[in-house]
């Protein structure tokens, strides 16, 4: 079944060309981008020109397969792209219906395993552009949802509003209340990113209320989690902790649970409730659904240890991250936080070395925010602390229930 695209795109796959113009030709980033670009372009040609494009002896198929097999075998994207090509070749006529879920899965790998948000957004746009809004409605709605997320991550807020609005329109027409609420959450997140905290909170309250009324647990938890983030940004860390804990108790989505735990720990660190934050981080480290939040938890344990003056915990956290394969920005942050701790524990030489390495990487990759932070540490330094074997406990009656619950959860997991 051949279907004509109803979603024109002005510049197809531009983010892939931008990556290729900015990285070394034989780098892993270039190989991943080349394989993805050639695969997506072959899909476009297949839809326009027909099944002859994917004949076994065609030049385009040989070129695409060569690019894909240049990607390391252990890289999940390699298998995802090969599956896309194999599916096109197995079909006797052009039919995008069985192909689009595979393109969506490829987009998710770009988003979640590589944090390549611009590339993932382009792949999600391919799904939307090639799909039929009625026949493939659920996939189109999910693609709009993930697209809006990626657009927010790269700062394309107007585009994110358009994507969330499109999701709301399709979901409303299909009376899909849950996805309508997710679209509203997306609009609330844009408002929050633009600094409209009161408007954002009102949107999240409305979603949480409706989610609770219709027993849409996932949407209630997401809205409540985002209310916690708004509270934190408004300087109300205690409210943020209480709301995040409520979201944690409500969510049944493992990915969302990891995000909530990470934010809850961050809010507790703001309150200097380091022992409670450590419980949240240890739960996350042991139960995270993927490697990214697990590594993030270890990074925050490093921060807790440095601020609390626990050198033994700091050394253990530093060692656990030293050999980890971290994304560039995360590795620079690890070095910066290590330097803070090393300064505070009186190891000036090691701290200087960590800052120098962080500065070199930050300059190489254009991480201006990190460079500003490094400069600030060098100018003001970090106040030395007396090393301790304990983590500071700070009691707050409003967060007592949160602390007790996290301690019980941590004990149950460690048992």
N, C-alpha and C positions, 0 to 999 in steps of 0.2 A: 504494500500500500504506500503510494508516494503522496506526501502531503507538502503543500507549499507553506513556507515560513510566513507567519503573520507578524513577526516582531523584527523589523529592520534594525540594523546596527550600523552606525556611521563608519566606525573604524574597527574592523574585526581584528581581535588578537593583538592590539597595540601593546598591551603590557608585556607580552612575550618578546616583542621586538625591543622594547625598552630594556629588559633584562639583558638580552643578548648584546646590546650596545654598551653595557656598563660592566660586564664581567669578562675575565680572561677567556679566550676561545676554547681552551681545553679543560676548563674548570667543571666541577660537578654541577654548579648552577647553570652553566651554559648547556651541558648535556641534557639536563632535565628540561630546560626551557625549549631546546631544539626539538626534543622528542615530543613534547606536548604541543608545540606550535604546529609541527608537521602533521600530527594526528588530527588536530582540530581542523586544520585547513583541508585535509583529505576528506573529512566528514562534509565540509561545506561543498567541495567539488562533487562528492558522491551524490549529495542531494540535488545538485544542479544538473549534473551530466549523466547520472545513472550508474548502473552496476559495473559498466566497463572500467570505471576508475579503479576498482579493486580486484580486477582479474589477477591471478597469481603472477603472471609475467609482466605486469604493468610496471613502468619505471617508478611511478609514485609509490606503489606498495613496497618495492625493494628499498627505495629511499627512506620511507617511514620506518620499516622494520630495522634497517641499518642504524637509524638514529635511536630507536628504542633499545636495541641490544647493546648500544654504547653506554646505557645506564647500568650501573652495578646490579648484579643479580639479587642482592639482598635488599634493594630499594623497592618498596611496595608499589611505587608508581610505575615501575617497569611492567609488572604483571597487569596492572590496571589498563595501561595503554595497549598491551598485546591483546588483552581481552576485547577491547574496542575494535581493533583491526580484525581479529578473528571473527567477531560477530558480523561485521560488514561483509566479510568474505563468505560466510555461511549463508547469508540471506540471498535469495535468487533475484530479488528486486529491492529497490530502495524502500525501506520501512524504518523510520526512526524510532518507532515505539519501543522495540527491544533494545535499542542502542542507548537511549537517553538515560536510563538508570545507571548505566556504566559510566557515562560522562559525568553524571552527578557524583558517583563514587570517586571518580578521579578528582573532581573539584574538592571533595571533602578531604582527600589526602593532601592536596596542596594547602588547604586551609589549616588542618589540624596537625599534620606531621611536619610541615615545613613553614608554617606561618606566612606563606606566600599569598597574602590577601588579594593583591591586585591580580595575580594569575588565577586564583580561585574564583574571583569575581567574574573574570572573563569566561571561565569554563561554565559557571552558573548561567551567565548570559547566553551562552551557546544553547544550553538546555531550554531556556525560556524562548529564545528566538526560533528554534527548530520545532518546538512542541506545539501541539494543538491545545489551546487553553481549556477546551471542554473535555476532549478525549484523555488528555494527560493532566487533568486539573490538579490532582494531589501533588504530583511531581513538580508542576509549575509553581504551586503555592510554596512548597518547601524550598524550591530554588530561589524564589523571591525573598523568602525569609533569610536564607543563608547569604544571599547577595547583599541584602541590607546590612547584615552583620559585617561583612567584609568591607563594604563601603564606609561604614562608620569607622572601622579600624584604620583605613587609609585617609580618613578625614574628608571624604566626599559626602558631606552631610546632606546637601540638596538632593543628590542621587539616592541617598539612603531614604530620604522622605518619599521620593517617587516610588521606590521599590516597596516600602511598607504600605503606601497608599494603594499600589496595585494589588498587593496581597490582600488588603482589607476589602477591596472591591470584589475580587474573585471569591474570597471566602464568604463575604456577605451575600453574594448572589447564590452561593451554594448552601447557605444557612449553616456554615461551619463556624460555630461560635468560638471554639478554641483557637482557631487560626485568626479570627478577627481580633481576639484579645492579644495574640502574639504580635499582630501588626500594630496594635495600639501601644504595646510595650516598646516596639521599635521606635515609634514616634516619640514616646516619652524619653527614650534614651538619647535621641537627637536633641530634645529640649534640654536635657541634663548636660550634654556635652557643650551646648551653647551657653550654659550658665543660667538657664531659666529654671532654677531649682524648685521654686514654688509651683510652676506649671507642671514640671516633671512629676513632682510628688502627687499633685492632684490627679494626673493621668494614671499613675501607678495605684493610687488608692481606689480609683474607679474600677480598674482592672481586677484588683484584689477582691473588691466587694462583689463584683459579678462572678469572678472565679469561685469564690466561696459559696455564692448563692446556687450556682449550677454544678457544684461539686467538680470543678475543673482544677484538680489539685496541682497539676504542673504549672498552670498559668497563675494560680494564686501564689505559689511558691516563688515563681520568677518575679512577679510584681512586688512581693514583699522583700525579696532580696534586693531589688533595685531601689526600693524605698530606703533600705539600709545604706546603700551607697550614697543616696541623696543626703541622708542624715549626716553621714560622715563628712561629706563635702561642705555641708553647712556648719560643721564644727560640733555636731552633737554625737560624739563617739559612743556615749552610753546608749542612746536611742538606737544607734546603728547596731550595736551588739545585740540588743534585745530583738530587733527586727530580723537580723541575720539568723539568730538562733531559732526564731519562729519559722523562717524559711527552711532552715536545715531540718527541722522536725517535720515539715510538710512535704518536702520534695521526695519524689521516687525516681528521679532521673539521675543516674550516676555522674554524668558530666556536670550537670547543674550542682549536684551535691559537692563535687570537688571545688567548684568556683565559690560556693557559699562558704565552705570551710576555710578556704584561702582568705577570703575577705573578712570572715569572722576573726581569724587570727590577727589580721592586720588592724582591725578595729580595737582588739584587745591590747595590741602593742601600743596603739595610740593612748590607751588608758593606763599604760604601764602595768597592766596585769599580766606580767610575763609568764608566770607559772601556768595560768589558764590558757594563754596563747600557745604555750608549748604543748599542752594537751591537745589543742586543736590541730597543731602542726604535726604532731606524732600520729594522730588518727589519719590525717591526710597522707602522710608519708607511707603508712602501712596499707592503706585501702584505696589509693587513687586508681582511677580507671585507666590512666595512661601515664606515660613517663613525664610529660611536661609539668603537671601539677605536683608530681612527686619531687621533681628537682626544684620547683618553686618553693615547696615546703622546706626542703633542706636549706635553701638560701635564706628563708625567713628564720629558721632555727639559728643560723649563723648570726643574724641581726639580734635576735633575742639574747643569745649568749653574750654578745659583745655589750649590749646595753645593760644586761643584768650583772656583768662582771664575772660570768662563769667561764673561766679559761678552759677547763676540761671539756665542757660542752662545745665551746668555740673551736678547739683543736679538732674534736671529732667531726663537727660539721664541715670544717674546712677540708679535712681529709676526704670526706665522703663526696665532696664536689670537685676536688682537684683533678681527678681523672675523668670526670663526666663530660660527655659531648654536649656542650651547651651552645645554643645559638649565640651569635656574636654579641648582641646587646645584653643577653643574660650573663655571658662570660665577663664582659666589662663590668657589669653590676656586681658580680661575684668578687672581682678583684678590688673594686672600690670598697665594698663592705668588709672585705678581708683587711684592707688597709686601715679602715676605721677601727676595727677590733685590735689589730696589731699595734696601732698607735696607743690605744687605750690600755693595752697590756704592757706597754713600754718597749716593744720590739721595733725601734725606729728604723733600723736597716731593712728589715723584711717589709715594713709598711711602705717605705720609699720605693722599694723594688716593685711591689704590687701596684702602686700608683703610676710608676713609670711605664710598666707593661700595659696598664689600663689606658693610659694616655696615648700610647702608641697605637693600640687597637682602635680607640675611639677616633683618632685622627684619620686612620686608614679608612674607616667606614663612615665617616661624617657624622658621628654621634655627638652633636654639639651640646646637648643637655648633659651628657656625661662629662664632657670637657669642662663645662661650667662647675659641675659638682666637684670634680678633681681639683680645680683651681681653688674652690672654696675651702676644701680640706687642707690644702697646702698653706693657705693664708691664715686660717683660724686654728687648725689643728684639732685634735680630739682630746678632751680632758682625761688624763690617766685615771684608772680605777684600781681599787684593791681587788685582786683576784679572789674569787669565791667559788665554793663548790655547790652553792645553792642558786636558785633562781628566785628573784624577788617576788614576794606575794603582796598584792595590794587588794584590800577588801573593799567592795562596793556593794551595798545592800541591794541595789537595783539589779546587779548582775550576779547575785549569789546563786540563783537557780541555774543560770547558764554555766557558771563555774562547776557546780555540783554535777550537772548533767555531762559536761565534757570530761570531767575526771572519771565518772563512771564508765563512759564509753571507752576512754583510753585504757582503763584497767581491764575491761572486758576483752579488748582487742589484744592487749599484751599477754593476757593469761594463756 
